[in-house]
Amino acid sequence: MVHGFHHLAIQCLDLEGCERFYRDQLGLPVVRRWPGEDGRDRSVWLGLGDGFLALERAAAPREAEAWRSTRPGLHLLALRIGPAERAGWEARLAAAGVEVVERTRWTLYVRDPEGNRIGLSHHPEEAL
């Protein structure tokens, strides 16, 4: 069973401008910053109830990675799972014919039928 909302990620062409909007206009507090190799923030996490809103700097085309897009907009809907449930989710998805397109230390990534990126995440807890 999914335990609820974990986070929503939005790719931003103007990360600083988006941060100002969500922080200053909507009152969401900054809870974490992830620096990029160039010293600028590559991601800013803003508190949102029991989860967070992740603002991600859209990559230049030559910098694109599997998790990072070059286009602005919706990037990821992440749903919360327990760290001890990860292996069970992998088996359940495989049995249903749903491909896990990427795995990180904390999250399994799949695509819905429309191609939207969905994460099943237990961040910051390690998988058991």
C-alpha positions as CSV (number, residue, x, y, z in Angstrom):
1,M,0.0,0.0,0.0
2,V,1.2,3.5,-0.8
3,H,1.4,5.6,2.4
4,G,0.7,8.9,0.9
5,F,2.2,11.9,-0.9
6,H,6.0,12.1,-0.7
7,H,6.9,14.9,-3.1
8,L,6.2,16.6,-6.4
9,A,9.1,17.8,-8.6
10,I,8.9,20.6,-11.0
11,Q,11.7,21.4,-13.6
12,C,12.4,25.1,-13.7
13,L,14.2,27.2,-16.3
14,D,14.5,30.0,-13.7
15,L,15.1,28.1,-10.4
16,E,15.7,31.3,-8.4
17,G,12.5,32.9,-9.7
18,C,10.4,29.8,-9.0
19,E,11.9,29.6,-5.5
20,R,11.0,33.2,-4.8
21,F,7.4,32.6,-6.0
22,Y,6.8,29.5,-3.9
23,R,8.7,30.8,-0.9
24,D,7.6,34.5,-0.9
25,Q,4.2,34.4,-2.5
26,L,2.9,31.0,-1.2
27,G,4.8,30.9,2.0
28,L,6.5,27.5,1.6
29,P,9.6,27.2,3.7
30,V,13.0,26.1,2.2
31,V,13.8,22.8,3.9
32,R,16.9,21.7,1.9
33,R,19.2,22.8,-0.9
34,W,21.1,20.5,-3.2
35,P,24.1,22.1,-4.8
36,G,25.2,21.4,-8.3
37,E,28.8,21.0,-9.5
38,D,28.9,24.6,-10.6
39,G,28.1,25.8,-7.1
40,R,24.6,27.0,-7.9
41,D,21.6,25.2,-6.4
42,R,20.4,22.3,-8.7
43,S,17.4,21.7,-6.5
44,V,15.5,23.5,-3.7
45,W,13.1,21.6,-1.5
46,L,10.2,23.5,0.0
47,G,8.1,22.1,2.9
48,L,4.6,21.0,1.9
49,G,2.7,19.2,4.7
50,D,4.1,15.7,5.2
51,G,6.0,15.9,1.9
52,F,7.8,18.6,-0.1
53,L,7.9,20.4,-3.4
54,A,11.2,19.9,-5.2
55,L,12.1,22.7,-7.6
56,E,14.8,21.3,-10.0
57,R,16.9,23.3,-12.3
58,A,16.2,22.2,-15.9
59,A,19.4,20.9,-17.4
60,A,21.1,22.2,-20.5
61,P,20.7,19.6,-23.3
62,R,24.3,18.4,-22.9
63,E,23.8,17.9,-19.2
64,A,20.6,15.9,-19.3
65,E,20.6,12.7,-17.2
66,A,17.9,10.1,-16.7
67,W,16.4,11.9,-13.7
68,R,16.9,15.4,-15.1
69,S,15.0,16.9,-18.0
70,T,15.8,19.9,-20.3
71,R,12.1,20.9,-20.3
72,P,10.3,22.9,-17.7
73,G,7.1,21.6,-16.0
74,L,6.0,18.6,-14.1
75,H,8.9,16.3,-13.5
76,L,7.8,13.7,-11.0
77,L,5.0,12.7,-8.6
78,A,6.5,10.7,-5.8
79,L,4.5,8.5,-3.5
80,R,5.7,7.4,0.0
81,I,6.5,3.8,0.6
82,G,8.2,2.2,3.6
83,P,11.8,1.2,3.2
84,A,11.0,-2.4,4.2
85,E,8.4,-2.5,1.4
86,R,10.8,-1.8,-1.5
87,A,11.5,-5.4,-2.5
88,G,7.8,-6.2,-2.3
89,W,7.0,-3.2,-4.6
90,E,9.6,-4.4,-7.1
91,A,8.1,-7.8,-7.2
92,R,4.5,-6.4,-7.5
93,L,5.5,-4.2,-10.3
94,A,7.3,-6.9,-12.2
95,A,4.4,-9.3,-11.8
96,A,2.1,-6.6,-13.3
97,G,4.5,-6.0,-16.2
98,V,5.4,-2.5,-15.1
99,E,9.0,-1.7,-15.9
100,V,11.1,0.0,-13.2
101,V,12.9,2.5,-15.5
102,E,15.3,3.7,-12.9
103,R,16.4,3.0,-9.3
104,T,18.1,5.2,-6.9
105,R,19.1,4.5,-3.3
106,W,15.7,5.8,-2.1
107,T,13.3,5.6,-5.0
108,L,11.9,3.3,-7.7
109,Y,10.8,5.1,-10.9
110,V,8.1,3.9,-13.3
111,R,6.0,5.5,-16.0
112,D,2.2,5.6,-16.0
113,P,0.3,4.7,-19.2
114,E,0.6,8.4,-20.4
115,G,4.3,8.4,-19.8
116,N,4.3,10.5,-16.6
117,R,7.2,9.8,-14.2
118,I,6.1,8.3,-10.9
119,G,8.4,7.6,-8.0
120,L,7.9,5.2,-5.1
121,S,10.2,6.7,-2.4
122,H,11.3,6.0,1.1
123,H,13.7,9.0,1.3
124,P,15.6,9.6,3.6
125,E,15.4,6.1,5.1
126,E,17.6,3.4,3.6
127,A,16.0,0.3,2.1
128,L,16.0,-2.7,4.4
